[in-house]
Amino acid sequence: MPTRDRLLAVLTAVLWGCNFLAIHAMLTHFPPLLAGAIRFLLVAVPTVLLVPWPKVKLRWLVGYGLGFGTLQFAFLFVGLDTGMPTGLASLVLQASAPFTVVLGAVLLRERLTARQVVGITLAVLGMAAIAWQRAEHAALLPVILTLLGALSWAVGNLCARKAEAPNPLHFTLWSSVVPPLPMFALSLVFEGPDAQWTAVSTAFSGDAWLALAGLSYVVVLGTVVGSGIWTTLMRRNPASTVAPFSLLVPVVGLSLAFVVLDERPTLVEIVAGLVVVGGVLLGSLPRRPRRPRLQAVTAASDADESDDSDRGETRPARMSSA
């Protein structure tokens, strides 16, 4: 994985880590399923009008839209609304990384190196240690909903890789056309038309500005910029190499939750966060290149000496390290 791609993966992790605070702000005013529908609708309308079709098979576009869009954010938003702490949500959702690695190995037959296995194992252990420290602050149902969101994200990752979109940004934007209708329907069933109307009709009142700011961040930076970079990385790198970078997101999320929401991590959480970072870096290191050139030079030297002996000539032996 080139250094440029690693830096882009880290940037995406920072953007998505900040995303959790923005979602927290959104849910102070909008019901969770309605918030998800509005979030994707604001991207879908200009996309249909202005962005060219991404030239991919429809099934991969719909699969990514349902996995990464509809299901992930429906589960995540409802989980946050039912009591999932913001910092813990940023951690549990990153179970998408091991989910993606397992699904990539099983469904796409991607090979894992020993170093990748060790790296992601360290990262998962660090994440598990943080979860063990924070689990007492969350009920079981919100944790299960967030894990289902992580699994949905992993399915979306594989669909994005299989799509092989010539323009990943166009692919990401067009995938936003899929979630609005299903999420509006789910909102209508579970939240009701009265809650929908109240949230929309008071969206520009004085106390809703924070929710609108969070919505703007999620749409522009979380969806367009972050997802565009991520799908680009998934297209040109193996899923098992890109996915571990998502484990940096809880480090950012927990840090911001500490600063902004006064969620104070313990020493175990801090150490475990460092283990997560170390595991991600270990798993993303490039393989050591072999040295075929040295072997070729040695072979050429042997051939030259053989020719010289056949002609009865003598030359100084070449140094193989030259």
N, C-alpha and C positions, 0 to 999 in steps of 0.2 A: 504494500500500500504506500504510494508516494507521500512525501512529507506534506505536500499541499493538501492532499485529501485528508490526512490526519488532522491538520489545522482546521479544515472545514468541518470535520466531524466534531471537534471540540467546540467550535463556534455554535454548531447546531445544538449541542448539549447545553450550552449556556442559555441560548434562546429558549429552549424547552424547559429549562429549570426556572427561568423567570415566568414562563407560561402559567405555572401553578398559582403564583400570586395573582396574575391577571384573571384566571378562572375563579379564584376565591372572591375577587372583586365583582365579577359578573354575577355570581350566585347570590350576592347580597340583594339583588333586585329581580333577576329573571329566574323562573322555574328551570330546573336543570335540563330537561328535554327540549323545552322551548329555546333555551339559551344555545344549545347545540344546533338546532334547526336554523336559528337566525345567523349564527356564526358562519355556517356553510352557505346559506342563502346569499349573504353579502359578497361571497366570493363567486358563487355560481352565476349570478345575473351578468356581471361584466364579462365573465369568461365566455358565456354563450355568445355574447354580442361582439367581442373583440379578439378572442384568442382562437387561432386555427385549431382544427381537430388534430389530436396528437398522433394519428396514424398508428394506432395499436389495435389489437383485437379487443372487441367489446367486452369479452368475458373477463379479461384481466383488468380493464378499467372499472368494471362493475365490482369485481372482487376486491380491488384496492379501496374503492369508495365505500363498500359495505364494511370491510374489515378495519382499515385504518380510520375511516370517517364515522360511519353510523354506529357500529357496535362499540368501538373503543371509547368514543366520547359519550355515548349513552351510558355505558357502564361507569365510566369515570365520573361524569357529572352527577349521576344519581348517587354514587358512592360518597362523593364529597358532600352532597346535600344531606345525606343520612348520617353524617358524623365522622367521616374519614378525615383525620387531620391533614393539613396541606403538606407538611413535610413528609409524613409517612406515606401519603399518596404518591409523591414524587419518587419514593423508594420502591414501593410495591409494584408500581406500573412498569418498572424496569425489568421485571421478570420477563418482559418481551424479549430481552437479549438471549437468555438460555432457551426460551421457547423457539426463537428464530433459528438458533444454532441447531437444535434438535430437529426441527422441521426441515431445515436446509439439508442436513445430513441424510434424513430419512427420505424426503420427497425429491430433492434435487441431487442427491448423492454427492454433496460437496465433502471433500476430504478435510479432516482436521489434523493439524500438526500437534505434536506432543506439547509444544510451547503454548499453542492456543488453548489446549485443554487445561494446562496448568494455570494460565492467565485467567481464563474465565472461571475456573474453579475458585481461585483466590477472590475474584470479584464477587462471585455469588456468596462465598463464605462471609465476606465483609458486609454484603447486603443483608445476609441472614442475621448477622450479629446486631446490625442496626435495627432490623425488624424485631428481634427478640427484646431489645431495650424499649422499643416504642409500642409493642403490641398491646400492652396494658392500657394504652390510651385510645384504642379503637375497638369497636364491637366487631363480631365475626362477620356479619353481613356486609358492611362496607369494605372489609378486606377482600372478601370473596368477589364482590362486584369489581373491585379494582384489578384483581387477578384475571378475571374474565376480560377486562379491557386490555390487559397485557397480552393475553392469548390472541385477541382480535387484531392487535397491532402486529403481532408476529405473522399472522396469516396475510395481512396487508403487505408486509415486507416482501414475502415470497411472491405475491402477485405482481408487485412492482418490478421485481427482478425478472420474472417470466415475461413481462410486457415488453422489455427491452425498448423503451420509448426513445425515438430519435431525439426528441426534445423533452427531457424529464419535467421541466417547469410547466410546459403545456399539459403534460400528463397529470401532474399534480393538481393544476387548476381545474381541469375537466373532471377529475375524480370528485371535486366538490359539488358537482351537479347531482351526484347520486344521493347523498345523505339528507337533503332538506325535506323531501316528501315523507320518507319513512319516519324521520324524527318528529315532524309535525303531527303525523298520525299517532305516534306513540304519546306525544304530549297531549293530544286531544283526548286519548283514551284514559291516561293515567293522571293527568294534571287538570283537565277540564277546560272548557272554553272560557269560563269566568276568570280563572287564573291567567290564561293567555291574554285576554283583553285588558285586564288590570295592569299587567306588566308592560304591555305595548303602549297603552294610552298614557301611562305615567313615565315613560322612558325619558322624556326631556324635562322632567321636573327637577327641582333644585337638588334633591337628595339622591338622584340617580347618576350624577356625573361620574362617580367612581366606577360604576358598573359599565358605563359607556366607554370610559378610558380602557378598562380591562378588555372589553369586547374589541376595541380597535387594535390593541396589542395582539390579541389572539388571532385576529383575522390577518393582519399585515405581517407581523414578525413570526408568530407561531405557525401559521398555516402557509402563507405564500413563500416567505423566505426560508423558514426552517424546513418545511416539507419539501420544497424545491431542491434544496441542497442535499437533503437526505436521500431522495429518490435518485439523484444524480450519482451519489456515492454507491448506492445499492446496485445501480446499473453497471458500473465499471469496476466493481470490486466484489469478491465473494461475500455472501451474506454473513458468513461466520467471522469475517474480518471486520466488517462495518458494525455489526450489531453490538459488540461489547462496548463501543463508545457511548451507547445510550446509558450505560451504568454510571457515567459521569453526571447525569441529570440529577440524581438524588443528592449528590454532593452540593450542587448549586442550589437545589430546592431546600435542603435542610439549612444551608448557610443563610439563605434569604429569609426563611421562616424564623431563624434565630434573630436576625437583624430587624425585620419588619413586624413579625407577629409575636416576637418575644418567646418563641419556642426554643428552649435552651437544651442543646445536646449534651449528653454525658461524655465522660472521657472515653468510654467504650465506643460510643458512636463516632467520636473524632478519629480514634485509631482505626476503627473499621472503615471509615471513609477514606483514609489513606491507603488501606489495603485494597479498596475498590479501585482507586486511581492506579495503584501499582499493578493490579491484575489486568486492567485495561491496557496499560502501556506494554506490559509483557506480551499480552495476546496479540498486539498490533505490530510488534517488531518484525521487520522483514526477515526472510530466511537468509542464511549466510550463503552468498553466491559461491559456486564451485570455481575452480581455477583451471578451466580447460586450456587456457592459453599456455600455461606452464607445461602442461602435458604435451601440447602440440609442439612447443619449442624443443622439449626434450626428445620427442620422436623425430623431429626434423634433424636435430643434432646427431642422433644415432644413425639416421639415414645418410647424412653427409659423411660421417666417419666410415660407414660401410662402403660408400662409393670411393672414398679416398684409398682405402685399403685394397679395393679391387683394382685401382689404377696404379697401385704402388706408390702413392703420394703420402706425405706426412704433413699434418697440420696440427697446430695447438688445439687441444680440446676446449670446446666452448663451455662456459659456466652456465649451468642450468638455471641459475637464479637471475641471469641477466635480463 
